[in-house]
């Protein structure tokens, strides 16, 4: 899962489309040596630890951080996933993410091999084993390995995988530009379920990058604002109202939900007039005073232009950054119920 295929100039078996002899690995030891040799040159190591219920434990050797090809998540996309942030040696919002994770699994008709408490314990132990103090913890539930058929009936048991990604991220303070996506968005059933089929999301992101922009915005079939390719979106009106699109057709982002809980502090300070979710047309949204993406590692990313049209004055908004500060401070030093300490050895 964590490995990447070598490029053609690194692979002697792929050269100008000519026929060549394919190497046959005669033993597991020979293959392992090949994989380990590849990872020795990767510095720093981006994946310090992985858990696999197939192996039944935590893996520290990146050469072995793999999943079976006959896992139905691989060849049928029958799996769900979620992510938690590791920041300052704490896991942020793990319980909230786990709750959503299991709801997604239920919608996907995947029964977890472990109860929620065991999943939680595994993830905390994995974070500790990784020794990572800043990064992301990603985890998946799949129908499991078994065969290559359409139905998962031949899969004896579902599988749980998780990996720690050692990555640096900071509070976003620079604004980005976005476009309206032409890629059809997912139907509500799949959009509200955090499943592994992210092809529409990938194509939507690529579409924006091909135009020199950061990402995109989906608009639903009724003409209302939906979400970004892997983030929620929010707006501040000229009347200083914070509005996020309704969550009935899109994923209820954990960070977006937390922002809605924290934002009333700005109402108390008379900086915001109100905080709510509502349907917004594309015209209403583009005429907003400020606009932002909302997601786990951002946590709030200012948007300064949409389809080449400036949002507000085309600069990073003051209230956008005030909201960003609220969530970032919550991530760094918020309530203990939101931040689970990792018991590093």
Secondary structure, 3 states (H helix, E strand, C coil): CCCCCCCCCCCCCCCCCCCCCCCCCCCHHHHHHHHHHHHHCCCCCCCCEEEECCCCEEECCHHHCCCCCCEHHHHCCCEEEEEEEEECCEEECHHHHHHHHHHHHHHCCCCCCCCHHHHHHHHHHHHHHHCCCEEEEEEEEECCECCCCCCHHHCCCCEEEEEEEECCCCCCCCCEEEEECCCCCCCHHHHCCCECCCHHHHHHHHHHHHCCCCEEECECCCCEECCCCCCEEEEECCCCEEEECCCCCCCCCHHHHHHHHHCHHHHHCCCCCEEEECCCEHHHHHCCCEEEEEECCCEEEEEEEECCEECCCCCCCHHHHHHHHHHHHHHHHCCCCCEEECCCC
